[in-house]
Amino acid sequence: RKRSFPPARSTHIIDGQKVSSPHTVPVVNPATEAVLTHAPVATRTQVDTAVAAAARAFPAWAATPWSSRQGAVRALADALEAHRVGFVELLMREVGKDRGSA
């Protein structure tokens, strides 16, 4: 069954906020050369802002008890697993992987 994916929104999440991106690049299926979507490209300022935000957030994350961090990673893993079929299809289309490799 073919799934369609929504077009990428030209935004990033930086320091907890949606930030628009002025530029995008096409994401191309290498097998068909069809443009799947357009991905946002961050500006140098956006990258610098994101790196600074990550640096500010790191001490609190590092101080978070291991069991809480483990719970956050497990929640992410659960979300990925819940959408596994869609991610496999996306990987197959985006990078040309076969189902077994995706």
N, C-alpha and C positions, 0 to 999 in steps of 0.2 A: 504494500500500500504506500503510495507516495504521500509525503507530508509537505505542505508548503510552510515556509518560515516567514515571519513578518519581516518587512524591511528594517534594517538597522536604523535606529534613531541616532542622529549625529550628536550624541551626548556622552559624557563620561560622568562617573561619580567621583568627585574630588572633595575630600574633607566632608563627606556626607551630603554633598549638594550636587544636583544635576548641573553640569556645565556644558554648554553648547560648544560644538567644534566647527570651525569655519571650513574645514576641508574633510573630504572623504576619499577613500580609495575603493575601487571595485574588488569584490571577492569573487574569483572566477573558478568554476568547476574545471579542473585540469583535463578531465576526460572529454568534456563537450565544449569547453571554452565559453559556456554560457555564464553571464554575470548573475550571481546568486543574490547579491545584495551589495550595499556600500557600507564600509566600516569607517567610523570616525578616526581622524588623525589628530592627535594632540599637538598643540603648539608648545614651544619651548617653555613658555611661561606656565602653561597648564602642567607640564611634566615637573617643573620646579616646584609648583604649588603642591602637587600630589606627593612628591618626595618629602617635602617639608611636613605635610600632614601626617605621612606615615612615620616620620621620625618623631613627631610629637606624640603619636598614638602608641609607639612601641613600648615606652616604659610601663604604661598601664597594662598593656597586653602581657608583658613579661612578668608583671607582678600578679597577674590573675592566676589563681590556683590551677595546677595542672588538670585537676578533674573538671574544672569549668572549661578550660581550653579544649580538653578532650571532647566534652559535650558539644562545643561549637563545631569542631571538625566532624564529629559524627552526624550532626544535623545537616551539615553540608553534604556529606556522603549520602545520607538518606535522600536529600533533595535530588542529587545527581542520579541516584538509583531509580527514583520515582520517574525520572524523565529519560532513562537510559535509551529507550528506543529512539526517541527524538535526537539525542546526542549522537547515537550511532549513525543515523541517517544523515545528520549534518556533517559529521566527519567524512563519511563516504563521499558526499557531494563536494565538500570544501577542499579536501586534500587528496581525493582519489583513492582512499583506502578501500579494501574489500571488507565485507562484513566481519570476517574473522579478525582482521587487524584493527578495525575500528573499535 
